[in-house]
Structures are given as structure tokens and as C-alpha cells.
């Protein structure tokens, strides 16, 4: 085992350096993973453009204790090189990581809501993650990749688990009419989650183009082009307002659009995180008894296995996974993601072979 490894180390906005750092050593209940693919998401792009906000570079994270330059990467798949304690996999097996770490003892964990653990922390967001040749991860947050699954497909497992959790949080029931605003990567993952969980009528809204065309191929019952009279258009096509609206774009003003669009007594789920503080018509929400829900991360024991089942079908990865890039291209990739020039999911290859 080498003593040093190549890693992307985040120092601040626009400052990620490819450095040689010590290979981490697993403790009891942890595994050392040789990273084969590591994805990037909107949080990574936001930290690259205007951080640090989430990354604990200046102030120590209250649960991980990390402070200072940090290795990002919370969406990764790799090969097990070493582990300590019981595990459902062996040396050389390929595994995906849920990245989130929970205690299993606090009130929220005992409720099964491990993503709200009192000491929750996430690899690659609150402590060193998988944008490196090696990473250490708790065994309980790892799942074996099914035999024959493409590595690029497995690299989408963590963000898809987030989409599945969002689909659960929406509360959509059998036969409900659901509208998803936003056909980007997260909107696509939410769509996949909805179609996996229940028999739902799902409409996806976005601007005309490849993302909307992809939504149709991924199982949307219909797609609608965004416009000024969106509510009128949706009502005319569906024959009434939808039961559930999921805002998955994070674009300015879209959460307010979702609240206006949903039927009286309906549910709105906020998935996309807007840059500013949105103004909402609380008066209308109260008098129409609209429920506003939110969603955070995923629940590893519920969502990661479901994610692998969906990805084993091969359709989602074929639509979303881009050609992997070397670690040295990370800055360019983050620039492209931050500027909206990415259609799918960018994967980085910290290790080769």
C-alpha cells in the first residue's frame, strides 16, 4: 500500500490543488477504498464559485471536527483494499458509498431518520472525501455493487439515492398527479425515484431542449415547456391542478410557482436550493391548506439499495453519466457545472486501472 496518494484539496473559491497527501488509515468499522469514480454536484460547484460555505475550511465542523483545506467528493464508488470489523463484502469488491455518517443512537436515528442524526456528517462535505485515490468510509455506509454493473453507472448511486429519498418525502400516493419542475440531473433522479416507488402520473416541466427530451425517455408521462402561463397550461393538459409539485430546479421564483401550481390541500416538495431567500405567499398557503415539505440527503439503509436496483437496469446511467475525466480536470468541470453547461453527471477518475 502506498504511503502517499494524489488528491484534489480545496482551499477556497477557485482554489483546488492537486497534491500528494498521506493515504488515510481505517479505524474499527471502516474500510479503505481505492476510488474509481467520484461525481460532482451543485454543492461542489457552489463551493468552487463562492465558498467556503459548507466546507469547513475556516471553522471546524461541529460533528466531524475537520477544519482547514479539505478533499471534496461525496459521490464515489471504488474497490475495497482493507477493512476492519465485520462487513458484507470482501477485499477487491467494488462498493458504493452513501457518504453520510450517522450515530445510530440519537432520537432521529432511532426513528429511522438517520439523515437527521444529531452528529450527522458527510464525507466530502464536512470531512475528507472521495476526490482522491483513496478514501476511508464507515462499512455501514457502503453497499456492494452488483456483479456486472458498469462502474460509471455505480458512480450515480449516491445522488440517485438522494432523488429516491426526495420521492418518498413528496408523499405522492398511487394515482396522484405529480409535476416535477426541473429536468436536470436531480430532477431526473427524482423522476426515477417516483417511477420506481409507485404508480404515479408524472409530468416534467423545463425549458425546451435535451433535458426535457431526456425526461420523456426516462419515463415521464408527459413533458411541458416552461412559460409565463404554466398553471393554465398544466390545468388544461391534466384537467385540473396536480396533487403534488416537486421543485427540483432551484431556479429563482420556482418554489413560488410550485405553490401556485398545486391544488388546494396538495403538497409541494422543495428539492432545489435557491441562491437567495425566496418570497412565498404564506397567506395563500394557509387559506388553501397547502403542505410544504423539504428533503435532505438520503437514508442509506432505505435508499442506497433501491438506487442500485434502478441503476442495474442500465437506462438511467446511459442518459446521465458523462465520459469520466481525470482528477486534473476537476476545476474545469466545476466551472462548467456552475455555469449551467452540463447536461448530465460529471464523473472524475482519481484512480486508473
N, C-alpha and C positions, 0 to 999 in steps of 0.2 A: 504494500500500500504506500503510495507517495506521501511525503510529509507536507508538500505544498500543492495547491491547486489554483487553477485560473478562475477568477470570479469577477463579476461586474459589481463594483462598490459605489453606492450612491452617497454623494457628499452634499448635494443641494440641487436647486433648479439648474438644469442644463449641465450638470456635473456628475457624470458617471464614468468611473475609471476602471479599465481592465487591469487587474492586479494579481499578483501571486500572494495568496494568503494561506494560513495553515488549514489542513484538512480537519474538519470537526470530528470529535470523538463521541460516539454514542454512549449514553448512560443506560442504566437498567430501564427496560421498557421502550427503548429507542432502537432505530435502525439507521445504518449509514447507507445512503442511496447514491449511486452514480447517476447523475441527471442526464436523461436522453433528450427530453423536450421540456421547455419551460415557456409558458404563454405570458402575454402581457394584456392588461385590461385598462379601462378608463382611469382607475385609481392610479396606476403606474404612470400613465400619460399626464395626469393632473400634477402628480408629484414632480415629474420631469419639467413641466412648464412653469409651475408656480409654487412648488413645495419649499421646504418640508412642511406638510400639514399633518399627514397621518404617520409618516415615517419618523421614528424617534431619534432624529439626528441631534437636536438641540436639547430636548428634555427627555429624561428616562421614561420609558413606558411603564405604567403602574403595575402591570402584570408580568411582562417579560423581563423587565429590568434593563432592557437594552437602551443604550444611549450612544450616539456617535454615528459615524459612517456605517451604512448597513447594506447587506446584499439583498436586493428585492427578489421577487419571484414567488408567487403563491399558487401558481397553476402548473404543476410539474408531474412528470412521470419518469421513472428510472428503474435501474437494476439494483437489487439488494446485494450489497457487498458484505455487510456484517449486521448482526442484531443481537440484542441482549434481552433474555426473557422469552416467554412463550410467544409464538407467532403462528399465523395461519399461512405462512409462506416460508420458502427456504432461500438459501444463498443462490444467487443467479436468477431468481424470479423477477419478473417485471411487475411493478406496482404503481398505482396512482396514489396521490396524497390529497386528503381533504384540506390540509394546511392548517385548519383551525385546531386549537388545543383547549380542552375543557378539563375540569377537575373531577367531575362525576359525583361530587358530594354536596354541592350547594343546592339551594331550593330549586333554581331553574333547571339544573341538571337532573334532579330527582323527578321533575315534571316531564323530562324528556326534551326540554328546550335547551340543549347543550350549546347552541349558538349564542345564548344569553347568559352563559356561565359567568359567575361573579369574578372569575380570574381569566376570562377568555383572552387569548392572544393568537395571532396568526403568523405563521412562517411567511416571510417575505413582505409583511406589512408592519409588524411590530417587533420583529427579530429577524435574524439572517434567514434567507430563504433559498430558493432553488435556481437563481440565476448564476449558477456556479457549477463546476464539475461534480462536486459532491455536496450533499446536504444531510443533516440529521433530522429525523422526524419520528414522533411517537408511533409505535407499532399500531396502536388502536386507531390512528388516523389514516392507515394505509389499507388498500384493497388490491388483491392480485388481479392483474389484467387477464381476461380470458384468453386461452390459447388461440393463436391465430389472429388476434386483433391487431390491426395496424397501429404502430407507435404514435403516428400523428393523430389518429382518432382518439387514442387513450389520453393524449395531451389536452383534450377538450373536456375531460371528465369533471374536473372541479368546477369550471364555470357552468357546465350543464347542470350539475347538482344544485347550483345557486338558482338556476331557472326552474328546476323541479320544485325546490322549496317555495319559490315565489308562486308557482301554480297551485301548490297546496294552500298557501296563505290567502289566495284570492277567494277561497270559499266557494268556488264555482261548483255547482252540482249538476248531476245528469240532466241533459236537456237545456241547460242555461245557454243563453246567447251571450257570448263573450267578445269584446272588442279589445284588441291589443294595439296600442298606439306606439309605433316604432318597430321597424323591421331590421334593425341592426343585429349585431351578434347576440346581445342579451335578449332582445325581442324574439329572436329565432330560438334561443334556448327556452324561453318561457312558452313559446308556441309548442315546442317539442314536449315540454312537461305537461301542458294542458292535454295534448292529444294522447299522451301516454297514460294519464291518470283516469280520465273519464270520457264519456261520450258527450262531447260538447260541440256546439256550433261556434266556430271561431272565425272572426273577421279581423284582418290585419290592415292597419292604416299607416301609410307613409307616402312620401313623395314618389312620383313615378320613376321607375328605374330598376336596376338589377336586384336591389334588396327586396322590393315588392314582388318581383318575379320569382325570387328565391322562396319567399313565404308561401307562394302558391304551390311550389314544388315540394315544400316541407309539410304540406297538409292543411294549410288554411282553407276553410270552406269557401272563402272569397277574399278578395283584396279590394280596398277602396283608396283612391288617391286623395291625399290631404288637400283641403281647400277651405275657403272662408265660410262656406255653408255646410260644414261637415255634419253637424247634427241633423240638418234637414235631409242630407244625402243618406245618412245611416238609417234614419227613421223610414225613409221611402223604400230603401232596399230591404231592411229587416222587417218592416211592417210594425215598427214600434221601437222604443229605446231599448238598449241592451240591459241585461241583468247585472253584468259585471264589466267594468272597464279597467284595463291594466295599462298604466302609463309606464312605458319601458324606454322612452327616448331620452328623458332628462332635459329636453329642449325647453327654452323659456316659454312659459304660459301654457304648457301642455297639461299640467295637472289640473289647472282651472278648466281646460277644455274637457278633460275626462269627467270632472264633477258635473259639468253642464250636460254632458252626453248621456250619463247613466240614468236609468229610470228612477222614479220615486221609490224609496225603500231599497234601492240597489246598493251595490258595493263597488268601491274604487280601490285599487291597489297601487300604491306608489312604489315603483321599482327604480326608475331612473332618478338620479340625484341631480337637481338643477344647480347651477353655479351660484345663483342668487337665492334670496328668500322669496318664494312665490306668495303672491297675494291671493287669498281664497275667499270666496263668497260664503262665509260661515252662516249668514242669515238664510241663504237658500238651502244649505246643507241641513240646517236644523228643521226648517219647515217642510223639507222633502224627506227627512229622516234617512239621509244617505250615510252609509258607513264608509269611513276612510281607514284603510288598513295600510300597514307598511311591512317590509320584509328585509331581513338581514342575513347575509351569508347562507348557510345551509346546515342541516342536521346530518352529520356524517353517517350515522347508523341507518337513517331512512333514505337519504338522497343519493349517496355515492354509488351504492349497488344498483339503484334504479338507473342512474346515469350510464353505468357500464352496459346495462341491458339495452338501453336505447342505442348507444354507440355501436354495439355489436351488430346492429342491423346495417351499418355502413353508409346510410343515406346522409346523415347529418354532417359527418366529417367530410364527405365528398363535396358538400356545399360550402363548408365554412373554413376548413383547415387550409391555410396557405402554405406554400413551399417553405420549409424551415430555413432559417438564416443563422449564420454564425454569431457567436456572442459579441464579436467586434462590431456588428451592425445594429446593436441594441439602440443606440442613440438615434440613428436614422429611423428605425422602426417606431420609436416613441414619437418622433416628430410627425411621422405620417399618421399615426393613430390620433394624436392631439389635434391635427388639422382636418380630420374627417376624411382622409384619403385611403381608408382601409375598409374593404367590403366585408371581410370575414375575421378570422382569428390568426394573429401572427404568432408563430412558434419559433423559439430560439433553440439552438443546439449547443449547449455548453460543452458536451462531450461528443466525441466522434467514435465511430466504430460499432 
